[in-house]
Amino acid sequence: MADAEGQEKTEQASGKKLTEAREKGQVAKSQELNSLALFGAGLMLIFLSQQFLSGRISNLTVRTFTTFDTLSINRNSIQKILLEDSFFLLSTLAPILGGLVVIALVVNISQVGLKFSMKALIPTGAKFNPISKLKEMFFSSRSMVEVLKSLFKLIVISAFTYFVLADLVAKSTLLVELSMSEIMQFMLDSAYSLLWKISMIFAVIAGADFIFQRFKFKKDMMMTKQEVKEENKQSEGDPLIKARIKKMQFQAARNRMMADVPKADVVITNPTHYAIAIKYDLEKDAAPKVLAKGVDSLAQRIKEVAVKNNVPLHEDRLLARALYKLCEVGDQIPQSLFKAVAQILAYIFQLKRSKKKTIV
């Protein structure tokens, strides 16, 4: 199977595509399974309610024939009879029809789950295009499959029914020796036997159709490699745009970091490759904090800003490398490096106090 661009659909459908198809009402569903459920449930409901139906019909028959001699044919009487018969028909068939509605809902939910899709109800131009509909009905692979399936069902069920009826016709020659009640019982048993056997044939057809519909839906939902790439791009974002956003975020973070360098108490250097700006607030911080760090050109920029703002530089190659490796901007220095940093800060603070005394 290939798409319009000639690419083979070799990839399994993604969860996103299956979700979108489900929202549009596109699901793997077998109508034959629905037909089987309605046919079988209808037979069962009629069988279970046969006493109720026979009683209701008997009452209607008795009432109808006993009122013939007093029935006056006029507009009002006809309206009354139509209303009574309509109510009778509705109340008689309501349990069966209600049961069939419930069965239909249960079968559909069991196949596709409980999902209300409003998109499937939205009118579109394609739905009202007679040309596309005619093509879909008469020239699509789906319509051909449905026609062949219907023909197969008709042939199989007709052949099966013929052989069953032929056997019943042969047995019916013995009815002349039976009583009327036995004849009625034979007819009922034969009818239920025929319907039950037809239901079994329906079950086989519905099971095969259910498997076929699942297979066909899975095949129709397959994607080309290009479709997978496009979907990943939509869900994760264009790599170029993501890279640009990441670059802008990095630049903004660097600008904020450089703005904090003048607040540092000391900048520890490598001296050429690394630079780490440290600040320690005795009242707020439990340990010294890294305000900025950089390597190579960024380290040089940190040192330049520090010099312009009179932040002292301290050269310690090993400590600078360790701080750069172990600490991120905003982190407090680890306990293993606290002593070394504390000694440097103590020295810096002592220098600052000495300068203040000299100025005073």
KOLMI-352049 format. One record per residue (C-alpha): residue number from 0; residue in three letters; x, y, z. Coordinates in Angstrom, 1 decimal. Layout:
<recs>
[NUM,ALA,[X,Y,Z]]
...
</recs>
This chain:
<recs>
[0,MET,[0.0,0.0,0.0]]
[1,ALA,[1.4,3.4,-0.9]]
[2,ASP,[0.2,7.0,-0.4]]
[3,ALA,[-0.1,9.7,-2.9]]
[4,GLU,[3.6,10.4,-2.9]]
[5,GLY,[4.4,6.8,-3.6]]
[6,GLN,[5.8,6.1,-0.1]]
[7,GLU,[5.0,2.7,1.4]]
[8,LYS,[3.1,2.6,4.6]]
[9,THR,[5.5,0.5,6.6]]
[10,GLU,[5.2,2.0,10.1]]
[11,GLN,[2.6,1.1,12.7]]
[12,ALA,[0.1,3.8,13.6]]
[13,SER,[1.1,6.0,16.4]]
[14,GLY,[-1.1,6.6,19.5]]
[15,LYS,[-1.7,10.2,18.3]]
[16,LYS,[-3.1,9.0,14.9]]
[17,LEU,[-5.3,6.4,16.5]]
[18,THR,[-6.7,9.0,18.9]]
[19,GLU,[-7.4,11.4,16.1]]
[20,ALA,[-9.1,8.7,14.0]]
[21,ARG,[-11.2,7.7,17.0]]
[22,GLU,[-12.3,11.3,17.5]]
[23,LYS,[-13.4,11.3,13.9]]
[24,GLY,[-15.4,8.1,14.4]]
[25,GLN,[-12.9,5.9,12.5]]
[26,VAL,[-12.7,2.7,14.5]]
[27,ALA,[-12.4,-1.0,13.8]]
[28,LYS,[-16.0,-2.2,14.1]]
[29,SER,[-17.8,-5.2,12.6]]
[30,GLN,[-21.4,-4.6,11.6]]
[31,GLU,[-21.9,-8.4,11.3]]
[32,LEU,[-21.3,-8.7,15.0]]
[33,ASN,[-24.0,-6.1,15.6]]
[34,SER,[-26.4,-8.0,13.3]]
[35,LEU,[-25.6,-11.3,15.1]]
[36,ALA,[-26.2,-9.7,18.5]]
[37,LEU,[-29.5,-8.2,17.4]]
[38,PHE,[-30.7,-11.3,15.7]]
[39,GLY,[-29.8,-13.6,18.6]]
[40,ALA,[-31.0,-11.2,21.2]]
[41,GLY,[-34.3,-10.7,19.3]]
[42,LEU,[-34.9,-14.5,19.2]]
[43,MET,[-34.1,-14.8,22.8]]
[44,LEU,[-36.4,-11.9,23.8]]
[45,ILE,[-39.2,-13.3,21.7]]
[46,PHE,[-38.7,-16.7,23.2]]
[47,LEU,[-38.7,-15.4,26.8]]
[48,SER,[-41.7,-13.1,26.3]]
[49,GLN,[-43.8,-15.6,24.2]]
[50,GLN,[-46.4,-16.0,26.9]]
[51,PHE,[-46.6,-12.2,27.3]]
[52,LEU,[-47.0,-11.7,23.5]]
[53,SER,[-49.5,-14.5,23.1]]
[54,GLY,[-51.6,-13.2,26.0]]
[55,ARG,[-51.6,-9.7,24.6]]
[56,ILE,[-52.5,-10.8,21.1]]
[57,SER,[-55.2,-13.1,22.4]]
[58,ASN,[-56.8,-10.3,24.3]]
[59,LEU,[-56.6,-8.0,21.2]]
[60,THR,[-58.2,-10.7,19.1]]
[61,VAL,[-61.0,-11.4,21.5]]
[62,ARG,[-61.7,-7.7,22.0]]
[63,THR,[-61.7,-7.1,18.3]]
[64,PHE,[-64.1,-9.9,17.3]]
[65,THR,[-66.5,-9.4,20.3]]
[66,THR,[-67.0,-5.7,19.3]]
[67,PHE,[-67.8,-6.2,15.6]]
[68,ASP,[-71.5,-6.3,16.1]]
[69,THR,[-71.5,-3.0,18.1]]
[70,LEU,[-68.8,-1.2,16.1]]
[71,SER,[-70.0,2.0,14.4]]
[72,ILE,[-67.8,3.2,11.5]]
[73,ASN,[-67.2,6.9,11.8]]
[74,ARG,[-64.4,9.4,12.1]]
[75,ASN,[-64.3,9.4,15.9]]
[76,SER,[-64.4,5.6,16.2]]
[77,ILE,[-61.7,5.1,13.7]]
[78,GLN,[-59.4,7.7,15.5]]
[79,LYS,[-60.1,5.9,18.8]]
[80,ILE,[-59.3,2.5,17.3]]
[81,LEU,[-56.0,3.8,15.8]]
[82,LEU,[-55.0,5.4,19.1]]
[83,GLU,[-55.8,2.2,21.0]]
[84,ASP,[-54.0,0.0,18.5]]
[85,SER,[-51.0,2.2,18.4]]
[86,PHE,[-50.7,2.2,22.2]]
[87,PHE,[-51.2,-1.5,22.2]]
[88,LEU,[-48.5,-2.1,19.6]]
[89,LEU,[-46.1,0.2,21.4]]
[90,SER,[-46.7,-1.3,24.9]]
[91,THR,[-46.4,-4.8,23.5]]
[92,LEU,[-43.2,-4.3,21.5]]
[93,ALA,[-41.5,-1.8,24.0]]
[94,PRO,[-39.8,-4.5,26.1]]
[95,ILE,[-38.4,-6.2,23.0]]
[96,LEU,[-37.3,-3.0,21.3]]
[97,GLY,[-35.9,-1.6,24.5]]
[98,GLY,[-33.9,-4.8,25.0]]
[99,LEU,[-32.6,-4.6,21.4]]
[100,VAL,[-31.5,-1.0,21.9]]
[101,VAL,[-29.6,-2.0,25.1]]
[102,ILE,[-28.0,-5.0,23.3]]
[103,ALA,[-26.9,-2.8,20.4]]
[104,LEU,[-25.3,-0.3,22.8]]
[105,VAL,[-23.5,-3.0,24.7]]
[106,VAL,[-22.1,-4.6,21.5]]
[107,ASN,[-20.9,-1.3,20.1]]
[108,ILE,[-19.3,-0.3,23.4]]
[109,SER,[-17.6,-3.7,23.7]]
[110,GLN,[-16.1,-3.3,20.3]]
[111,VAL,[-14.9,0.3,20.4]]
[112,GLY,[-15.3,1.4,24.0]]
[113,LEU,[-17.4,4.3,25.4]]
[114,LYS,[-16.5,7.3,23.3]]
[115,PHE,[-18.7,10.2,22.1]]
[116,SER,[-17.3,11.7,18.9]]
[117,MET,[-18.8,15.0,17.9]]
[118,LYS,[-16.4,15.4,15.0]]
[119,ALA,[-18.1,12.5,13.3]]
[120,LEU,[-21.4,14.5,13.3]]
[121,ILE,[-19.9,17.7,11.9]]
[122,PRO,[-21.2,18.2,8.3]]
[123,THR,[-18.4,18.5,5.7]]
[124,GLY,[-18.4,19.0,2.0]]
[125,ALA,[-17.1,15.5,1.3]]
[126,LYS,[-20.1,14.0,3.1]]
[127,PHE,[-22.5,15.8,0.8]]
[128,ASN,[-20.5,15.3,-2.4]]
[129,PRO,[-22.6,12.9,-4.6]]
[130,ILE,[-19.7,12.1,-6.9]]
[131,SER,[-17.4,11.0,-4.0]]
[132,LYS,[-20.2,9.1,-2.4]]
[133,LEU,[-21.0,7.3,-5.6]]
[134,LYS,[-17.3,6.4,-6.0]]
[135,GLU,[-17.2,5.2,-2.4]]
[136,MET,[-20.4,3.1,-2.9]]
[137,PHE,[-19.6,1.5,-6.3]]
[138,PHE,[-15.8,1.8,-7.0]]
[139,SER,[-14.0,1.6,-3.7]]
[140,SER,[-12.4,-1.5,-2.3]]
[141,ARG,[-14.5,-1.2,0.8]]
[142,SER,[-17.7,-1.4,-1.2]]
[143,MET,[-16.5,-4.3,-3.2]]
[144,VAL,[-15.6,-6.2,0.0]]
[145,GLU,[-19.1,-5.4,1.4]]
[146,VAL,[-20.8,-6.7,-1.7]]
[147,LEU,[-18.8,-9.9,-1.8]]
[148,LYS,[-19.4,-10.4,1.9]]
[149,SER,[-23.1,-9.9,1.4]]
[150,LEU,[-23.2,-12.4,-1.5]]
[151,PHE,[-21.2,-14.9,0.5]]
[152,LYS,[-23.6,-14.5,3.4]]
[153,LEU,[-26.6,-14.9,1.1]]
[154,ILE,[-25.2,-18.1,-0.6]]
[155,VAL,[-24.1,-19.7,2.7]]
[156,ILE,[-27.3,-19.0,4.6]]
[157,SER,[-29.5,-19.9,1.7]]
[158,ALA,[-27.7,-23.2,1.1]]
[159,PHE,[-27.8,-24.0,4.8]]
[160,THR,[-31.5,-23.1,5.1]]
[161,TYR,[-32.3,-25.2,2.1]]
[162,PHE,[-30.8,-28.3,3.6]]
[163,VAL,[-32.4,-27.7,6.9]]
[164,LEU,[-35.8,-27.1,5.3]]
[165,ALA,[-35.4,-30.2,3.1]]
[166,ASP,[-35.0,-32.3,6.2]]
[167,LEU,[-38.0,-30.7,7.9]]
[168,VAL,[-40.2,-31.2,4.8]]
[169,ALA,[-39.2,-34.9,4.8]]
[170,LYS,[-40.2,-35.1,8.5]]
[171,SER,[-43.5,-33.2,7.9]]
[172,THR,[-44.9,-36.2,6.1]]
[173,LEU,[-45.4,-37.8,9.5]]
[174,LEU,[-47.6,-34.9,10.7]]
[175,VAL,[-50.8,-36.7,9.5]]
[176,GLU,[-50.5,-39.1,12.4]]
[177,LEU,[-50.1,-36.3,15.0]]
[178,SER,[-52.7,-34.3,16.9]]
[179,MET,[-53.2,-30.6,16.4]]
[180,SER,[-51.2,-29.7,19.6]]
[181,GLU,[-48.3,-32.0,18.5]]
[182,ILE,[-48.3,-30.4,15.0]]
[183,MET,[-48.1,-26.9,16.6]]
[184,GLN,[-45.2,-28.1,18.9]]
[185,PHE,[-43.4,-29.6,15.8]]
[186,MET,[-43.8,-26.3,14.0]]
[187,LEU,[-42.4,-24.3,16.9]]
[188,ASP,[-39.5,-26.7,17.5]]
[189,SER,[-38.7,-26.6,13.8]]
[190,ALA,[-38.8,-22.8,13.7]]
[191,TYR,[-36.5,-22.4,16.7]]
[192,SER,[-34.2,-25.1,15.4]]
[193,LEU,[-33.9,-23.4,12.1]]
[194,LEU,[-33.3,-20.0,13.6]]
[195,TRP,[-30.8,-21.3,16.1]]
[196,LYS,[-28.8,-23.0,13.4]]
[197,ILE,[-28.9,-19.8,11.3]]
[198,SER,[-27.6,-18.0,14.3]]
[199,MET,[-24.6,-20.3,14.5]]
[200,ILE,[-23.8,-19.5,10.9]]
[201,PHE,[-24.1,-15.8,11.6]]
[202,ALA,[-21.7,-16.3,14.6]]
[203,VAL,[-19.1,-17.8,12.3]]
[204,ILE,[-19.5,-15.0,9.7]]
[205,ALA,[-19.4,-12.3,12.4]]
[206,GLY,[-16.3,-13.7,14.0]]
[207,ALA,[-14.5,-13.8,10.7]]
[208,ASP,[-15.7,-10.3,9.9]]
[209,PHE,[-14.6,-9.0,13.3]]
[210,ILE,[-11.0,-10.3,12.7]]
[211,PHE,[-11.0,-9.0,9.2]]
[212,GLN,[-12.2,-5.5,10.3]]
[213,ARG,[-9.4,-5.3,13.0]]
[214,PHE,[-6.8,-6.4,10.4]]
[215,LYS,[-8.0,-3.9,7.8]]
[216,PHE,[-8.3,-1.0,10.2]]
[217,LYS,[-4.7,-1.6,11.5]]
[218,LYS,[-3.5,-1.8,7.9]]
[219,ASP,[-5.4,1.4,6.9]]
[220,MET,[-3.9,3.3,9.9]]
[221,MET,[-0.3,2.4,9.0]]
[222,MET,[1.9,5.4,8.3]]
[223,THR,[4.8,6.3,6.0]]
[224,LYS,[8.2,7.2,7.4]]
[225,GLN,[7.6,10.8,6.3]]
[226,GLU,[4.3,10.9,8.2]]
[227,VAL,[6.0,9.6,11.4]]
[228,LYS,[8.7,12.3,11.0]]
[229,GLU,[6.1,15.0,10.5]]
[230,GLU,[4.1,13.9,13.5]]
[231,ASN,[7.2,13.8,15.7]]
[232,LYS,[8.0,17.3,14.5]]
[233,GLN,[4.6,18.5,15.4]]
[234,SER,[4.5,16.9,18.8]]
[235,GLU,[8.1,17.7,19.8]]
[236,GLY,[8.5,20.9,17.8]]
[237,ASP,[10.7,21.9,14.8]]
[238,PRO,[14.3,21.1,15.7]]
[239,LEU,[15.5,24.5,14.2]]
[240,ILE,[12.9,26.4,16.3]]
[241,LYS,[13.7,24.4,19.4]]
[242,ALA,[17.4,25.1,18.9]]
[243,ARG,[16.8,28.8,18.4]]
[244,ILE,[14.6,28.9,21.6]]
[245,LYS,[17.3,27.0,23.5]]
[246,LYS,[19.9,29.4,22.3]]
[247,MET,[17.8,32.4,23.4]]
[248,GLN,[17.2,30.8,26.8]]
[249,PHE,[20.9,30.2,27.2]]
[250,GLN,[21.7,33.8,26.2]]
[251,ALA,[19.2,35.1,28.7]]
[252,ALA,[20.6,32.9,31.5]]
[253,ARG,[24.1,34.1,30.6]]
[254,ASN,[23.0,37.7,30.8]]
[255,ARG,[21.4,37.2,34.2]]
[256,MET,[24.6,35.4,35.3]]
[257,MET,[26.8,38.3,34.2]]
[258,ALA,[24.6,40.8,35.9]]
[259,ASP,[25.3,39.0,39.2]]
[260,VAL,[29.1,39.1,38.9]]
[261,PRO,[29.4,42.6,40.4]]
[262,LYS,[27.7,41.2,43.5]]
[263,ALA,[30.3,38.5,44.1]]
[264,ASP,[32.9,38.6,46.9]]
[265,VAL,[35.6,36.9,44.9]]
[266,VAL,[36.2,35.4,41.5]]
[267,ILE,[38.4,32.2,41.6]]
[268,THR,[40.4,31.7,38.4]]
[269,ASN,[42.5,29.0,36.7]]
[270,PRO,[43.8,31.8,35.8]]
[271,THR,[43.1,31.7,32.0]]
[272,HIS,[40.6,28.9,31.4]]
[273,TYR,[38.2,29.0,34.3]]
[274,ALA,[36.4,31.6,36.4]]
[275,ILE,[33.9,31.1,39.2]]
[276,ALA,[32.2,34.0,41.0]]
[277,ILE,[31.5,33.3,44.7]]
[278,LYS,[29.4,35.2,47.2]]
[279,TYR,[28.8,34.5,50.9]]
[280,ASP,[26.2,36.3,52.9]]
[281,LEU,[26.8,35.3,56.6]]
[282,GLU,[23.2,36.2,57.6]]
[283,LYS,[21.3,34.4,54.8]]
[284,ASP,[23.5,31.7,53.4]]
[285,ALA,[24.6,28.4,55.1]]
[286,ALA,[27.5,28.2,52.6]]
[287,PRO,[29.1,30.2,49.9]]
[288,LYS,[27.1,30.3,46.6]]
[289,VAL,[28.2,30.3,43.0]]
[290,LEU,[26.9,33.4,41.2]]
[291,ALA,[28.5,32.8,37.8]]
[292,LYS,[31.0,30.4,36.1]]
[293,GLY,[32.5,30.1,32.7]]
[294,VAL,[35.3,28.6,30.7]]
[295,ASP,[37.6,30.2,28.1]]
[296,SER,[36.0,33.3,26.5]]
[297,LEU,[33.2,33.4,29.1]]
[298,ALA,[35.8,33.1,31.9]]
[299,GLN,[37.6,36.1,30.4]]
[300,ARG,[34.3,38.0,30.3]]
[301,ILE,[33.6,37.2,33.9]]
[302,LYS,[37.0,38.5,35.0]]
[303,GLU,[36.6,41.7,32.9]]
[304,VAL,[33.3,42.4,34.6]]
[305,ALA,[34.8,41.6,38.0]]
[306,VAL,[37.8,43.9,37.5]]
[307,LYS,[35.5,46.8,36.4]]
[308,ASN,[33.4,46.4,39.5]]
[309,ASN,[36.4,46.0,41.9]]
[310,VAL,[35.7,42.3,42.7]]
[311,PRO,[38.9,40.7,43.7]]
[312,LEU,[40.4,37.8,41.6]]
[313,HIS,[42.0,34.9,43.3]]
[314,GLU,[44.1,32.3,41.4]]
[315,ASP,[43.7,28.6,42.4]]
[316,ARG,[43.9,26.2,39.6]]
[317,LEU,[42.7,23.0,41.3]]
[318,LEU,[39.9,24.7,43.2]]
[319,ALA,[38.7,26.5,40.1]]
[320,ARG,[38.5,23.3,38.1]]
[321,ALA,[36.7,21.5,41.0]]
[322,LEU,[34.2,24.3,41.5]]
[323,TYR,[33.4,24.4,37.8]]
[324,LYS,[32.9,20.6,37.6]]
[325,LEU,[30.9,20.2,40.8]]
[326,CYS,[28.8,23.3,41.0]]
[327,GLU,[26.1,24.9,38.8]]
[328,VAL,[25.1,28.6,38.9]]
[329,GLY,[23.0,29.2,42.0]]
[330,ASP,[24.3,26.1,43.9]]
[331,GLN,[26.0,26.3,47.3]]
[332,ILE,[29.5,24.9,47.2]]
[333,PRO,[29.8,21.2,48.4]]
[334,GLN,[31.1,20.5,51.9]]
[335,SER,[34.3,19.0,50.5]]
[336,LEU,[35.3,22.4,49.1]]
[337,PHE,[34.0,24.6,51.9]]
[338,LYS,[37.2,24.8,53.8]]
[339,ALA,[39.3,25.9,50.8]]
[340,VAL,[36.7,28.5,49.8]]
[341,ALA,[36.3,29.7,53.4]]
[342,GLN,[40.0,30.4,53.7]]
[343,ILE,[39.9,32.5,50.5]]
[344,LEU,[36.8,34.4,51.6]]
[345,ALA,[38.4,35.0,55.1]]
[346,TYR,[41.4,36.4,53.4]]
[347,ILE,[39.3,38.6,51.1]]
[348,PHE,[37.1,39.8,53.9]]
[349,GLN,[40.3,40.6,55.9]]
[350,LEU,[41.6,42.7,53.0]]
[351,LYS,[38.4,44.6,52.7]]
[352,ARG,[38.4,45.4,56.4]]
[353,SER,[42.0,46.6,56.2]]
[354,LYS,[41.1,48.9,53.3]]
[355,LYS,[38.2,50.3,55.2]]
[356,LYS,[40.5,51.1,58.2]]
[357,THR,[43.0,52.6,56.0]]
[358,ILE,[40.4,54.9,54.4]]
[359,VAL,[39.1,55.9,57.8]]
</recs>
